């Protein structure tokens, strides 16, 4: 995957028919997780899929706005210490 763009387009958690939205994950949780991926330099494109709302997308934007995208060509695997 070193020479490709990587996207992360998560659901808002697992489906839950008892939830008002059908999913339990809040915008704060989703955005925190995507911030961690972005801060580690793992993603180029972020978004949201099933169960995400405009509030989720806004929180994701705020969480990753100051993060640099993944450098295409950078290995995603770490070398083990000898």
mmCIF file of the N, C-alpha and C atoms, coordinates in Angstrom:
data_MODEL
# 
_entry.id   MODEL 
# 
loop_
_atom_site.group_PDB 
_atom_site.id 
_atom_site.type_symbol 
_atom_site.label_atom_id 
_atom_site.label_alt_id 
_atom_site.label_comp_id 
_atom_site.label_asym_id 
_atom_site.label_entity_id 
_atom_site.label_seq_id 
_atom_site.pdbx_PDB_ins_code 
_atom_site.Cartn_x 
_atom_site.Cartn_y 
_atom_site.Cartn_z 
_atom_site.occupancy 
_atom_site.B_iso_or_equiv 
_atom_site.pdbx_formal_charge 
_atom_site.auth_seq_id 
_atom_site.auth_comp_id 
_atom_site.auth_asym_id 
_atom_site.auth_atom_id 
_atom_site.pdbx_PDB_model_num 
ATOM 1   N N  . UNK A 1 1  ? 0.821   -1.205 0.000  1.00 0.00 ? 1  UNK A N  1 
ATOM 2   C CA . UNK A 1 1  ? 0.000   0.000  0.000  1.00 0.00 ? 1  UNK A CA 1 
ATOM 3   C C  . UNK A 1 1  ? 0.854   1.254  0.000  1.00 0.00 ? 1  UNK A C  1 
ATOM 4   N N  . UNK A 1 2  ? 2.167   1.091  -0.060 1.00 0.00 ? 2  UNK A N  1 
ATOM 5   C CA . UNK A 1 2  ? 3.036   2.245  0.026  1.00 0.00 ? 2  UNK A CA 1 
ATOM 6   C C  . UNK A 1 2  ? 2.845   3.267  -1.078 1.00 0.00 ? 2  UNK A C  1 
ATOM 7   N N  . UNK A 1 3  ? 2.435   2.826  -2.270 1.00 0.00 ? 3  UNK A N  1 
ATOM 8   C CA . UNK A 1 3  ? 2.328   3.746  -3.398 1.00 0.00 ? 3  UNK A CA 1 
ATOM 9   C C  . UNK A 1 3  ? 0.883   4.109  -3.736 1.00 0.00 ? 3  UNK A C  1 
ATOM 10  N N  . UNK A 1 4  ? -0.026  3.955  -2.786 1.00 0.00 ? 4  UNK A N  1 
ATOM 11  C CA . UNK A 1 4  ? -1.435  4.256  -3.029 1.00 0.00 ? 4  UNK A CA 1 
ATOM 12  C C  . UNK A 1 4  ? -1.987  5.209  -1.974 1.00 0.00 ? 4  UNK A C  1 
ATOM 13  N N  . UNK A 1 5  ? -3.102  5.826  -2.297 1.00 0.00 ? 5  UNK A N  1 
ATOM 14  C CA . UNK A 1 5  ? -3.828  6.621  -1.317 1.00 0.00 ? 5  UNK A CA 1 
ATOM 15  C C  . UNK A 1 5  ? -4.678  5.673  -0.471 1.00 0.00 ? 5  UNK A C  1 
ATOM 16  N N  . UNK A 1 6  ? -4.844  6.000  0.801  1.00 0.00 ? 6  UNK A N  1 
ATOM 17  C CA . UNK A 1 6  ? -5.633  5.163  1.704  1.00 0.00 ? 6  UNK A CA 1 
ATOM 18  C C  . UNK A 1 6  ? -6.758  5.994  2.291  1.00 0.00 ? 6  UNK A C  1 
ATOM 19  N N  . UNK A 1 7  ? -7.975  5.441  2.214  1.00 0.00 ? 7  UNK A N  1 
ATOM 20  C CA . UNK A 1 7  ? -9.131  6.132  2.784  1.00 0.00 ? 7  UNK A CA 1 
ATOM 21  C C  . UNK A 1 7  ? -9.666  5.352  3.976  1.00 0.00 ? 7  UNK A C  1 
ATOM 22  N N  . UNK A 1 8  ? -10.343 6.063  4.844  1.00 0.00 ? 8  UNK A N  1 
ATOM 23  C CA . UNK A 1 8  ? -11.000 5.453  5.994  1.00 0.00 ? 8  UNK A CA 1 
ATOM 24  C C  . UNK A 1 8  ? -12.404 6.041  6.059  1.00 0.00 ? 8  UNK A C  1 
ATOM 25  N N  . UNK A 1 9  ? -13.390 5.196  5.908  1.00 0.00 ? 9  UNK A N  1 
ATOM 26  C CA . UNK A 1 9  ? -14.779 5.602  5.756  1.00 0.00 ? 9  UNK A CA 1 
ATOM 27  C C  . UNK A 1 9  ? -15.631 4.749  6.700  1.00 0.00 ? 9  UNK A C  1 
ATOM 28  N N  . UNK A 1 10 ? -15.491 4.935  8.020  1.00 0.00 ? 10 UNK A N  1 
ATOM 29  C CA . UNK A 1 10 ? -16.111 4.023  8.980  1.00 0.00 ? 10 UNK A CA 1 
ATOM 30  C C  . UNK A 1 10 ? -17.605 4.243  9.178  1.00 0.00 ? 10 UNK A C  1 
ATOM 31  N N  . UNK A 1 11 ? -18.257 3.188  9.637  1.00 0.00 ? 11 UNK A N  1 
ATOM 32  C CA . UNK A 1 11 ? -19.621 3.296  10.144 1.00 0.00 ? 11 UNK A CA 1 
ATOM 33  C C  . UNK A 1 11 ? -19.563 3.974  11.514 1.00 0.00 ? 11 UNK A C  1 
ATOM 34  N N  . UNK A 1 12 ? -20.713 4.377  12.004 1.00 0.00 ? 12 UNK A N  1 
ATOM 35  C CA . UNK A 1 12 ? -20.806 4.955  13.350 1.00 0.00 ? 12 UNK A CA 1 
ATOM 36  C C  . UNK A 1 12 ? -21.029 3.834  14.363 1.00 0.00 ? 12 UNK A C  1 
ATOM 37  N N  . UNK A 1 13 ? -20.134 2.864  14.365 1.00 0.00 ? 13 UNK A N  1 
ATOM 38  C CA . UNK A 1 13 ? -20.243 1.731  15.270 1.00 0.00 ? 13 UNK A CA 1 
ATOM 39  C C  . UNK A 1 13 ? -21.042 0.603  14.644 1.00 0.00 ? 13 UNK A C  1 
ATOM 40  N N  . UNK A 1 14 ? -21.408 -0.351 15.468 1.00 0.00 ? 14 UNK A N  1 
ATOM 41  C CA . UNK A 1 14 ? -22.197 -1.486 15.005 1.00 0.00 ? 14 UNK A CA 1 
ATOM 42  C C  . UNK A 1 14 ? -23.677 -1.124 14.984 1.00 0.00 ? 14 UNK A C  1 
ATOM 43  N N  . UNK A 1 15 ? -24.443 -1.706 14.070 1.00 0.00 ? 15 UNK A N  1 
ATOM 44  C CA . UNK A 1 15 ? -25.874 -1.410 14.036 1.00 0.00 ? 15 UNK A CA 1 
ATOM 45  C C  . UNK A 1 15 ? -26.554 -1.763 15.362 1.00 0.00 ? 15 UNK A C  1 
ATOM 46  N N  . UNK A 1 16 ? -27.460 -0.898 15.790 1.00 0.00 ? 16 UNK A N  1 
ATOM 47  C CA . UNK A 1 16 ? -28.227 -1.116 17.009 1.00 0.00 ? 16 UNK A CA 1 
ATOM 48  C C  . UNK A 1 16 ? -29.649 -0.628 16.761 1.00 0.00 ? 16 UNK A C  1 
ATOM 49  N N  . UNK A 1 17 ? -30.584 -1.539 16.547 1.00 0.00 ? 17 UNK A N  1 
ATOM 50  C CA . UNK A 1 17 ? -31.952 -1.116 16.251 1.00 0.00 ? 17 UNK A CA 1 
ATOM 51  C C  . UNK A 1 17 ? -32.621 -0.359 17.399 1.00 0.00 ? 17 UNK A C  1 
ATOM 52  N N  . UNK A 1 18 ? -32.054 -0.406 18.590 1.00 0.00 ? 18 UNK A N  1 
ATOM 53  C CA . UNK A 1 18 ? -32.626 0.304  19.733 1.00 0.00 ? 18 UNK A CA 1 
ATOM 54  C C  . UNK A 1 18 ? -32.160 1.761  19.797 1.00 0.00 ? 18 UNK A C  1 
ATOM 55  N N  . UNK A 1 19 ? -31.171 2.128  18.999 1.00 0.00 ? 19 UNK A N  1 
ATOM 56  C CA . UNK A 1 19 ? -30.646 3.494  18.982 1.00 0.00 ? 19 UNK A CA 1 
ATOM 57  C C  . UNK A 1 19 ? -31.525 4.385  18.106 1.00 0.00 ? 19 UNK A C  1 
ATOM 58  N N  . UNK A 1 20 ? -31.578 5.667  18.433 1.00 0.00 ? 20 UNK A N  1 
ATOM 59  C CA . UNK A 1 20 ? -32.363 6.617  17.635 1.00 0.00 ? 20 UNK A CA 1 
ATOM 60  C C  . UNK A 1 20 ? -31.886 6.683  16.187 1.00 0.00 ? 20 UNK A C  1 
ATOM 61  N N  . UNK A 1 21 ? -30.578 6.558  15.981 1.00 0.00 ? 21 UNK A N  1 
ATOM 62  C CA . UNK A 1 21 ? -30.015 6.659  14.636 1.00 0.00 ? 21 UNK A CA 1 
ATOM 63  C C  . UNK A 1 21 ? -29.747 5.298  14.006 1.00 0.00 ? 21 UNK A C  1 
ATOM 64  N N  . UNK A 1 22 ? -29.869 4.220  14.793 1.00 0.00 ? 22 UNK A N  1 
ATOM 65  C CA . UNK A 1 22 ? -29.539 2.886  14.307 1.00 0.00 ? 22 UNK A CA 1 
ATOM 66  C C  . UNK A 1 22 ? -28.103 2.496  14.602 1.00 0.00 ? 22 UNK A C  1 
ATOM 67  N N  . UNK A 1 23 ? -27.313 3.444  15.132 1.00 0.00 ? 23 UNK A N  1 
ATOM 68  C CA . UNK A 1 23 ? -25.913 3.215  15.477 1.00 0.00 ? 23 UNK A CA 1 
ATOM 69  C C  . UNK A 1 23 ? -25.616 3.949  16.780 1.00 0.00 ? 23 UNK A C  1 
ATOM 70  N N  . UNK A 1 24 ? -24.687 3.414  17.575 1.00 0.00 ? 24 UNK A N  1 
ATOM 71  C CA . UNK A 1 24 ? -24.406 3.989  18.895 1.00 0.00 ? 24 UNK A CA 1 
ATOM 72  C C  . UNK A 1 24 ? -23.245 4.978  18.940 1.00 0.00 ? 24 UNK A C  1 
ATOM 73  N N  . UNK A 1 25 ? -22.344 4.926  17.979 1.00 0.00 ? 25 UNK A N  1 
ATOM 74  C CA . UNK A 1 25 ? -21.114 5.712  18.091 1.00 0.00 ? 25 UNK A CA 1 
ATOM 75  C C  . UNK A 1 25 ? -21.382 7.198  17.877 1.00 0.00 ? 25 UNK A C  1 
ATOM 76  N N  . UNK A 1 26 ? -20.932 7.998  18.828 1.00 0.00 ? 26 UNK A N  1 
ATOM 77  C CA . UNK A 1 26 ? -21.145 9.444  18.769 1.00 0.00 ? 26 UNK A CA 1 
ATOM 78  C C  . UNK A 1 26 ? -20.130 10.104 17.839 1.00 0.00 ? 26 UNK A C  1 
ATOM 79  N N  . UNK A 1 27 ? -20.405 11.317 17.393 1.00 0.00 ? 27 UNK A N  1 
ATOM 80  C CA . UNK A 1 27 ? -19.428 12.048 16.584 1.00 0.00 ? 27 UNK A CA 1 
ATOM 81  C C  . UNK A 1 27 ? -18.079 12.192 17.290 1.00 0.00 ? 27 UNK A C  1 
ATOM 82  N N  . UNK A 1 28 ? -18.097 12.350 18.601 1.00 0.00 ? 28 UNK A N  1 
ATOM 83  C CA . UNK A 1 28 ? -16.845 12.517 19.351 1.00 0.00 ? 28 UNK A CA 1 
ATOM 84  C C  . UNK A 1 28 ? -15.983 11.260 19.281 1.00 0.00 ? 28 UNK A C  1 
ATOM 85  N N  . UNK A 1 29 ? -16.607 10.108 19.395 1.00 0.00 ? 29 UNK A N  1 
ATOM 86  C CA . UNK A 1 29 ? -15.853 8.849  19.341 1.00 0.00 ? 29 UNK A CA 1 
ATOM 87  C C  . UNK A 1 29 ? -15.298 8.622  17.937 1.00 0.00 ? 29 UNK A C  1 
ATOM 88  N N  . UNK A 1 30 ? -16.139 8.756  16.932 1.00 0.00 ? 30 UNK A N  1 
ATOM 89  C CA . UNK A 1 30 ? -15.695 8.550  15.552 1.00 0.00 ? 30 UNK A CA 1 
ATOM 90  C C  . UNK A 1 30 ? -14.557 9.495  15.197 1.00 0.00 ? 30 UNK A C  1 
ATOM 91  N N  . UNK A 1 31 ? -14.700 10.763 15.545 1.00 0.00 ? 31 UNK A N  1 
ATOM 92  C CA . UNK A 1 31 ? -13.672 11.744 15.183 1.00 0.00 ? 31 UNK A CA 1 
ATOM 93  C C  . UNK A 1 31 ? -12.372 11.500 15.945 1.00 0.00 ? 31 UNK A C  1 
ATOM 94  N N  . UNK A 1 32 ? -12.455 11.046 17.190 1.00 0.00 ? 32 UNK A N  1 
ATOM 95  C CA . UNK A 1 32 ? -11.236 10.751 17.962 1.00 0.00 ? 32 UNK A CA 1 
ATOM 96  C C  . UNK A 1 32 ? -10.463 9.605  17.312 1.00 0.00 ? 32 UNK A C  1 
ATOM 97  N N  . UNK A 1 33 ? -11.177 8.574  16.894 1.00 0.00 ? 33 UNK A N  1 
ATOM 98  C CA . UNK A 1 33 ? -10.516 7.437  16.251 1.00 0.00 ? 33 UNK A CA 1 
ATOM 99  C C  . UNK A 1 33 ? -9.862  7.842  14.930 1.00 0.00 ? 33 UNK A C  1 
ATOM 100 N N  . UNK A 1 34 ? -10.560 8.622  14.127 1.00 0.00 ? 34 UNK A N  1 
ATOM 101 C CA . UNK A 1 34 ? -9.974  9.060  12.858 1.00 0.00 ? 34 UNK A CA 1 
ATOM 102 C C  . UNK A 1 34 ? -8.819  10.024 13.082 1.00 0.00 ? 34 UNK A C  1 
ATOM 103 N N  . UNK A 1 35 ? -8.884  10.820 14.139 1.00 0.00 ? 35 UNK A N  1 
ATOM 104 C CA . UNK A 1 35 ? -7.753  11.691 14.472 1.00 0.00 ? 35 UNK A CA 1 
ATOM 105 C C  . UNK A 1 35 ? -6.515  10.848 14.754 1.00 0.00 ? 35 UNK A C  1 
ATOM 106 N N  . UNK A 1 36 ? -6.678  9.754  15.487 1.00 0.00 ? 36 UNK A N  1 
ATOM 107 C CA . UNK A 1 36 ? -5.540  8.878  15.785 1.00 0.00 ? 36 UNK A CA 1 
ATOM 108 C C  . UNK A 1 36 ? -4.934  8.322  14.500 1.00 0.00 ? 36 UNK A C  1 
ATOM 109 N N  . UNK A 1 37 ? -5.769  7.883  13.567 1.00 0.00 ? 37 UNK A N  1 
ATOM 110 C CA . UNK A 1 37 ? -5.255  7.365  12.292 1.00 0.00 ? 37 UNK A CA 1 
ATOM 111 C C  . UNK A 1 37 ? -4.496  8.454  11.537 1.00 0.00 ? 37 UNK A C  1 
ATOM 112 N N  . UNK A 1 38 ? -5.074  9.653  11.488 1.00 0.00 ? 38 UNK A N  1 
ATOM 113 C CA . UNK A 1 38 ? -4.443  10.759 10.764 1.00 0.00 ? 38 UNK A CA 1 
ATOM 114 C C  . UNK A 1 38 ? -3.142  11.186 11.434 1.00 0.00 ? 38 UNK A C  1 
ATOM 115 N N  . UNK A 1 39 ? -3.138  11.247 12.756 1.00 0.00 ? 39 UNK A N  1 
ATOM 116 C CA . UNK A 1 39 ? -1.934  11.662 13.484 1.00 0.00 ? 39 UNK A CA 1 
ATOM 117 C C  . UNK A 1 39 ? -0.789  10.677 13.276 1.00 0.00 ? 39 UNK A C  1 
ATOM 118 N N  . UNK A 1 40 ? -1.112  9.412  13.039 1.00 0.00 ? 40 UNK A N  1 
ATOM 119 C CA . UNK A 1 40 ? -0.095  8.393  12.768 1.00 0.00 ? 40 UNK A CA 1 
ATOM 120 C C  . UNK A 1 40 ? 0.334   8.393  11.304 1.00 0.00 ? 40 UNK A C  1 
ATOM 121 N N  . UNK A 1 41 ? -0.284  9.245  10.492 1.00 0.00 ? 41 UNK A N  1 
ATOM 122 C CA . UNK A 1 41 ? 0.070   9.311  9.076  1.00 0.00 ? 41 UNK A CA 1 
ATOM 123 C C  . UNK A 1 41 ? -0.422  8.127  8.274  1.00 0.00 ? 41 UNK A C  1 
ATOM 124 N N  . UNK A 1 42 ? -1.571  7.577  8.657  1.00 0.00 ? 42 UNK A N  1 
ATOM 125 C CA . UNK A 1 42 ? -2.057  6.360  8.016  1.00 0.00 ? 42 UNK A CA 1 
ATOM 126 C C  . UNK A 1 42 ? -3.083  6.581  6.919  1.00 0.00 ? 42 UNK A C  1 
ATOM 127 N N  . UNK A 1 43 ? -3.663  7.782  6.804  1.00 0.00 ? 43 UNK A N  1 
ATOM 128 C CA . UNK A 1 43 ? -4.762  7.987  5.857  1.00 0.00 ? 43 UNK A CA 1 
ATOM 129 C C  . UNK A 1 43 ? -4.564  9.240  5.012  1.00 0.00 ? 43 UNK A C  1 
ATOM 130 N N  . UNK A 1 44 ? -5.165  9.197  3.812  1.00 0.00 ? 44 UNK A N  1 
ATOM 131 C CA . UNK A 1 44 ? -5.199  10.359 2.925  1.00 0.00 ? 44 UNK A CA 1 
ATOM 132 C C  . UNK A 1 44 ? -6.584  10.965 2.852  1.00 0.00 ? 44 UNK A C  1 
ATOM 133 N N  . UNK A 1 45 ? -7.598  10.120 2.937  1.00 0.00 ? 45 UNK A N  1 
ATOM 134 C CA . UNK A 1 45 ? -8.985  10.545 2.759  1.00 0.00 ? 45 UNK A CA 1 
ATOM 135 C C  . UNK A 1 45 ? -9.804  9.972  3.908  1.00 0.00 ? 45 UNK A C  1 
ATOM 136 N N  . UNK A 1 46 ? -10.620 10.806 4.536  1.00 0.00 ? 46 UNK A N  1 
ATOM 137 C CA . UNK A 1 46 ? -11.489 10.332 5.612  1.00 0.00 ? 46 UNK A CA 1 
ATOM 138 C C  . UNK A 1 46 ? -12.925 10.736 5.330  1.00 0.00 ? 46 UNK A C  1 
ATOM 139 N N  . UNK A 1 47 ? -13.838 10.013 5.902  1.00 0.00 ? 47 UNK A N  1 
ATOM 140 C CA . UNK A 1 47 ? -15.251 10.307 5.724  1.00 0.00 ? 47 UNK A CA 1 
ATOM 141 C C  . UNK A 1 47 ? -16.062 9.468  6.676  1.00 0.00 ? 47 UNK A C  1 
ATOM 142 N N  . UNK A 1 48 ? -17.298 9.200  6.299  1.00 0.00 ? 48 UNK A N  1 
ATOM 143 C CA . UNK A 1 48 ? -18.169 8.397  7.146  1.00 0.00 ? 48 UNK A CA 1 
ATOM 144 C C  . UNK A 1 48 ? -19.175 7.651  6.302  1.00 0.00 ? 48 UNK A C  1 
ATOM 145 N N  . UNK A 1 49 ? -19.588 6.495  6.787  1.00 0.00 ? 49 UNK A N  1 
ATOM 146 C CA . UNK A 1 49 ? -20.542 5.664  6.056  1.00 0.00 ? 49 UNK A CA 1 
ATOM 147 C C  . UNK A 1 49 ? -21.797 5.501  6.903  1.00 0.00 ? 49 UNK A C  1 
ATOM 148 N N  . UNK A 1 50 ? -22.272 4.298  7.014  1.00 0.00 ? 50 UNK A N  1 
ATOM 149 C CA . UNK A 1 50 ? -23.556 4.019  7.666  1.00 0.00 ? 50 UNK A CA 1 
ATOM 150 C C  . UNK A 1 50 ? -23.609 4.566  9.090  1.00 0.00 ? 50 UNK A C  1 
ATOM 151 N N  . UNK A 1 51 ? -24.679 5.269  9.372  1.00 0.00 ? 51 UNK A N  1 
ATOM 152 C CA . UNK A 1 51 ? -24.902 5.797  10.710 1.00 0.00 ? 51 UNK A CA 1 
ATOM 153 C C  . UNK A 1 51 ? -24.251 7.131  10.983 1.00 0.00 ? 51 UNK A C  1 
ATOM 154 N N  . UNK A 1 52 ? -23.345 7.573  10.107 1.00 0.00 ? 52 UNK A N  1 
ATOM 155 C CA . UNK A 1 52 ? -22.740 8.883  10.339 1.00 0.00 ? 52 UNK A CA 1 
ATOM 156 C C  . UNK A 1 52 ? -23.717 9.970  9.911  1.00 0.00 ? 52 UNK A C  1 
ATOM 157 N N  . UNK A 1 53 ? -23.634 11.088 10.595 1.00 0.00 ? 53 UNK A N  1 
ATOM 158 C CA . UNK A 1 53 ? -24.533 12.218 10.376 1.00 0.00 ? 53 UNK A CA 1 
ATOM 159 C C  . UNK A 1 53 ? -23.707 13.437 9.983  1.00 0.00 ? 53 UNK A C  1 
ATOM 160 N N  . UNK A 1 54 ? -24.337 14.519 9.617  1.00 0.00 ? 54 UNK A N  1 
ATOM 161 C CA . UNK A 1 54 ? -23.573 15.749 9.382  1.00 0.00 ? 54 UNK A CA 1 
ATOM 162 C C  . UNK A 1 54 ? -22.735 16.154 10.604 1.00 0.00 ? 54 UNK A C  1 
ATOM 163 N N  . UNK A 1 55 ? -23.211 15.824 11.792 1.00 0.00 ? 55 UNK A N  1 
ATOM 164 C CA . UNK A 1 55 ? -22.439 16.128 12.999 1.00 0.00 ? 55 UNK A CA 1 
ATOM 165 C C  . UNK A 1 55 ? -21.175 15.271 13.070 1.00 0.00 ? 55 UNK A C  1 
ATOM 166 N N  . UNK A 1 56 ? -21.269 14.019 12.662 1.00 0.00 ? 56 UNK A N  1 
ATOM 167 C CA . UNK A 1 56 ? -20.080 13.161 12.602 1.00 0.00 ? 56 UNK A CA 1 
ATOM 168 C C  . UNK A 1 56 ? -19.062 13.743 11.624 1.00 0.00 ? 56 UNK A C  1 
ATOM 169 N N  . UNK A 1 57 ? -19.523 14.108 10.428 1.00 0.00 ? 57 UNK A N  1 
ATOM 170 C CA . UNK A 1 57 ? -18.611 14.619 9.403  1.00 0.00 ? 57 UNK A CA 1 
ATOM 171 C C  . UNK A 1 57 ? -17.964 15.917 9.865  1.00 0.00 ? 57 UNK A C  1 
ATOM 172 N N  . UNK A 1 58 ? -18.723 16.788 10.508 1.00 0.00 ? 58 UNK A N  1 
ATOM 173 C CA . UNK A 1 58 ? -18.155 18.030 11.042 1.00 0.00 ? 58 UNK A CA 1 
ATOM 174 C C  . UNK A 1 58 ? -17.105 17.758 12.100 1.00 0.00 ? 58 UNK A C  1 
ATOM 175 N N  . UNK A 1 59 ? -17.376 16.806 12.989 1.00 0.00 ? 59 UNK A N  1 
ATOM 176 C CA . UNK A 1 59 ? -16.410 16.465 14.038 1.00 0.00 ? 59 UNK A CA 1 
ATOM 177 C C  . UNK A 1 59 ? -15.160 15.825 13.438 1.00 0.00 ? 59 UNK A C  1 
ATOM 178 N N  . UNK A 1 60 ? -15.339 14.987 12.414 1.00 0.00 ? 60 UNK A N  1 
ATOM 179 C CA . UNK A 1 60 ? -14.188 14.386 11.733 1.00 0.00 ? 60 UNK A CA 1 
ATOM 180 C C  . UNK A 1 60 ? -13.341 15.482 11.092 1.00 0.00 ? 60 UNK A C  1 
ATOM 181 N N  . UNK A 1 61 ? -13.982 16.408 10.422 1.00 0.00 ? 61 UNK A N  1 
ATOM 182 C CA . UNK A 1 61 ? -13.251 17.524 9.812  1.00 0.00 ? 61 UNK A CA 1 
ATOM 183 C C  . UNK A 1 61 ? -12.422 18.256 10.853 1.00 0.00 ? 61 UNK A C  1 
ATOM 184 N N  . UNK A 1 62 ? -13.055 18.621 11.954 1.00 0.00 ? 62 UNK A N  1 
ATOM 185 C CA . UNK A 1 62 ? -12.347 19.362 12.996 1.00 0.00 ? 62 UNK A CA 1 
ATOM 186 C C  . UNK A 1 62 ? -11.179 18.560 13.564 1.00 0.00 ? 62 UNK A C  1 
ATOM 187 N N  . UNK A 1 63 ? -11.348 17.239 13.673 1.00 0.00 ? 63 UNK A N  1 
ATOM 188 C CA . UNK A 1 63 ? -10.318 16.389 14.269 1.00 0.00 ? 63 UNK A CA 1 
ATOM 189 C C  . UNK A 1 63 ? -9.102  16.199 13.376 1.00 0.00 ? 63 UNK A C  1 
ATOM 190 N N  . UNK A 1 64 ? -9.290  16.244 12.056 1.00 0.00 ? 64 UNK A N  1 
ATOM 191 C CA . UNK A 1 64 ? -8.164  15.958 11.155 1.00 0.00 ? 64 UNK A CA 1 
ATOM 192 C C  . UNK A 1 64 ? -7.681  17.171 10.371 1.00 0.00 ? 64 UNK A C  1 
ATOM 193 N N  . UNK A 1 65 ? -8.330  18.307 10.540 1.00 0.00 ? 65 UNK A N  1 
ATOM 194 C CA . UNK A 1 65 ? -8.016  19.486 9.721  1.00 0.00 ? 65 UNK A CA 1 
ATOM 195 C C  . UNK A 1 65 ? -6.551  19.899 9.798  1.00 0.00 ? 65 UNK A C  1 
ATOM 196 N N  . UNK A 1 66 ? -5.918  19.727 10.938 1.00 0.00 ? 66 UNK A N  1 
ATOM 197 C CA . UNK A 1 66 ? -4.524  20.153 11.101 1.00 0.00 ? 66 UNK A CA 1 
ATOM 198 C C  . UNK A 1 66 ? -3.522  19.018 10.913 1.00 0.00 ? 66 UNK A C  1 
ATOM 199 N N  . UNK A 1 67 ? -3.992  17.866 10.459 1.00 0.00 ? 67 UNK A N  1 
ATOM 200 C CA . UNK A 1 67 ? -3.107  16.719 10.259 1.00 0.00 ? 67 UNK A CA 1 
ATOM 201 C C  . UNK A 1 67 ? -2.678  16.647 8.793  1.00 0.00 ? 67 UNK A C  1 
ATOM 202 N N  . UNK A 1 68 ? -1.429  16.316 8.579  1.00 0.00 ? 68 UNK A N  1 
ATOM 203 C CA . UNK A 1 68 ? -0.936  16.123 7.212  1.00 0.00 ? 68 UNK A CA 1 
ATOM 204 C C  . UNK A 1 68 ? -1.445  14.784 6.689  1.00 0.00 ? 68 UNK A C  1 
ATOM 205 N N  . UNK A 1 69 ? -1.744  14.700 5.395  1.00 0.00 ? 69 UNK A N  1 
ATOM 206 C CA . UNK A 1 69 ? -2.149  13.406 4.841  1.00 0.00 ? 69 UNK A CA 1 
ATOM 207 C C  . UNK A 1 69 ? -0.972  12.432 4.824  1.00 0.00 ? 69 UNK A C  1 
ATOM 208 N N  . UNK A 1 70 ? -1.283  11.173 4.705  1.00 0.00 ? 70 UNK A N  1 
ATOM 209 C CA . UNK A 1 70 ? -0.256  10.132 4.618  1.00 0.00 ? 70 UNK A CA 1 
ATOM 210 C C  . UNK A 1 70 ? 0.641   10.411 3.422  1.00 0.00 ? 70 UNK A C  1 
ATOM 211 N N  . UNK A 1 71 ? 1.906   10.185 3.601  1.00 0.00 ? 71 UNK A N  1 
ATOM 212 C CA . UNK A 1 71 ? 2.865   10.363 2.512  1.00 0.00 ? 71 UNK A CA 1 
ATOM 213 C C  . UNK A 1 71 ? 2.807   9.122  1.629  1.00 0.00 ? 71 UNK A C  1 
ATOM 214 N N  . UNK A 1 72 ? 2.360   9.305  0.393  1.00 0.00 ? 72 UNK A N  1 
ATOM 215 C CA . UNK A 1 72 ? 2.292   8.182  -0.538 1.00 0.00 ? 72 UNK A CA 1 
ATOM 216 C C  . UNK A 1 72 ? 3.717   7.717  -0.802 1.00 0.00 ? 72 UNK A C  1 
ATOM 217 N N  . UNK A 1 73 ? 3.917   6.417  -0.721 1.00 0.00 ? 73 UNK A N  1 
ATOM 218 C CA . UNK A 1 73 ? 5.248   5.850  -0.879 1.00 0.00 ? 73 UNK A CA 1 
ATOM 219 C C  . UNK A 1 73 ? 5.852   5.418  0.441  1.00 0.00 ? 73 UNK A C  1 
ATOM 220 N N  . UNK A 1 74 ? 5.302   5.916  1.557  1.00 0.00 ? 74 UNK A N  1 
ATOM 221 C CA . UNK A 1 74 ? 5.800   5.538  2.883  1.00 0.00 ? 74 UNK A CA 1 
ATOM 222 C C  . UNK A 1 74 ? 5.244   4.168  3.253  1.00 0.00 ? 74 UNK A C  1 
ATOM 223 N N  . UNK A 1 75 ? 6.093   3.294  3.718  1.00 0.00 ? 75 UNK A N  1 
ATOM 224 C CA . UNK A 1 75 ? 5.660   1.969  4.134  1.00 0.00 ? 75 UNK A CA 1 
ATOM 225 C C  . UNK A 1 75 ? 4.743   2.073  5.344  1.00 0.00 ? 75 UNK A C  1 
ATOM 226 N N  . UNK A 1 76 ? 3.752   1.218  5.395  1.00 0.00 ? 76 UNK A N  1 
ATOM 227 C CA . UNK A 1 76 ? 2.856   1.172  6.548  1.00 0.00 ? 76 UNK A CA 1 
ATOM 228 C C  . UNK A 1 76 ? 3.351   0.199  7.608  1.00 0.00 ? 76 UNK A C  1 
ATOM 229 N N  . UNK A 1 77 ? 4.429   -0.493 7.325  1.00 0.00 ? 77 UNK A N  1 
ATOM 230 C CA . UNK A 1 77 ? 4.945   -1.490 8.246  1.00 0.00 ? 77 UNK A CA 1 
ATOM 231 C C  . UNK A 1 77 ? 6.198   -0.960 8.919  1.00 0.00 ? 77 UNK A C  1 
ATOM 232 N N  . UNK A 1 78 ? 6.335   -1.279 10.184 1.00 0.00 ? 78 UNK A N  1 
ATOM 233 C CA . UNK A 1 78 ? 7.498   -0.857 10.948 1.00 0.00 ? 78 UNK A CA 1 
ATOM 234 C C  . UNK A 1 78 ? 8.504   -1.996 10.980 1.00 0.00 ? 78 UNK A C  1 
ATOM 235 N N  . UNK A 1 79 ? 9.774   -1.641 10.862 1.00 0.00 ? 79 UNK A N  1 
ATOM 236 C CA . UNK A 1 79 ? 10.821  -2.649 10.970 1.00 0.00 ? 79 UNK A CA 1 
ATOM 237 C C  . UNK A 1 79 ? 11.020  -2.982 12.441 1.00 0.00 ? 79 UNK A C  1 
ATOM 238 N N  . UNK A 1 80 ? 11.201  -4.258 12.721 1.00 0.00 ? 80 UNK A N  1 
ATOM 239 C CA . UNK A 1 80 ? 11.469  -4.662 14.094 1.00 0.00 ? 80 UNK A CA 1 
ATOM 240 C C  . UNK A 1 80 ? 12.915  -4.358 14.422 1.00 0.00 ? 80 UNK A C  1 
ATOM 241 N N  . UNK A 1 81 ? 13.156  -4.009 15.677 1.00 0.00 ? 81 UNK A N  1 
ATOM 242 C CA . UNK A 1 81 ? 14.525  -3.736 16.122 1.00 0.00 ? 81 UNK A CA 1 
ATOM 243 C C  . UNK A 1 81 ? 15.338  -5.023 16.059 1.00 0.00 ? 81 UNK A C  1 
ATOM 244 N N  . UNK A 1 82 ? 16.574  -4.893 15.667 1.00 0.00 ? 82 UNK A N  1 
ATOM 245 C CA . UNK A 1 82 ? 17.443  -6.074 15.542 1.00 0.00 ? 82 UNK A CA 1 
ATOM 246 C C  . UNK A 1 82 ? 17.910  -6.552 16.889 1.00 0.00 ? 82 UNK A C  1 
# 
